[in-house]
Amino acid sequence: MKWWNEVWLNEGFASYMSYLAVDNAEPSFQIKDTMIMSDLHSAFEEDALTSSHPLSTPLEEVQTTSQILGMFDAISYSKGAMVLRMLADFVGEDNFDNGIRAYLKAFKGKNVEQSDLWDFIQSVRQEKGVFSIGTLMEKWTTQMGYPVITINTTNGEIHQKHFLYNNSAESDLWWLIPIRYATKSSSPSLVWLDVRGPVRKEEFISKNKDWILANVNCTGYYRVNYDPDNWQRLMTQLETNPN
């Protein structure tokens, strides 16, 4: 990193890679599940406060000793790890690994900015997509907080909103959201929410009263809410066959 405003590039990266290293050495530990219980929820707790800060804070706001020390928190460590995990999921873990290897080799002993990492991930991305990696990741790193998406499985309407514990706080932030979803009768697929919404998506209309589950394995850094009928279908599934 070139300055402390992007300390997450060191700390979030180290946090995420520590999980991958343990998983590679001993898969039976199922260490990736620990990420959800520890890093994801600790990041959610802190990032839902109006006092939170972006992963990449403006340079002029990180100059004093206290400002620098303030960057070493759950946002840089835990949110940083979870955002990288989300990136690895939607570009594919093999593409992510190849991009990281090339990135580390090119910048060995050098200082970097987050845009350097995005460029290398973009270079190995098999499916280029509508948005570049830099565009996709910008809002996740330069905005504080995270979204909650609400899905109506009756009509397929979906919208996003900045999730805050203080419901009276106003926010017009929105994100480019990768949604990996599954239904009772289909395996996981990926769809993007690239507007605040509401917008109608055919994928989220329940067929034959099947349940729909968004953010499979909690790979995305966001919360999900549904209409009451879909919540009931999901609860019934958990009660009868949690696997």
VENHU-V820222 format. One record per run of one state. SS is the DSSP state (2 for helix, 1 for strand, 0 for the rest). FROM is the first residue (numbers start at 1). TO is the last residue. If there is no record, write none. Layout:
BEGIN
SS_FROM_TO / SS_FROM_TO
END
This chain:
BEGIN
0_1_3 / 2_4_6 / 0_7_7 / 2_8_25 / 0_26_26 / 2_27_29 / 0_30_31 / 2_32_47 / 0_48_58 / 2_59_61 / 0_62_64 / 2_65_69 / 0_70_73 / 2_74_91 / 0_92_92 / 2_93_106 / 0_107_113 / 2_114_124 / 0_125_132 / 2_133_142 / 0_143_146 / 1_147_152 / 0_153_156 / 1_157_162 / 0_163_176 / 1_177_183 / 0_184_185 / 1_186_193 / 0_194_198 / 1_199_200 / 0_201_201 / 2_202_204 / 0_205_211 / 1_212_214 / 0_215_215 / 2_216_218 / 0_219_222 / 1_223_226 / 0_227_227 / 2_228_240 / 0_241_243
END
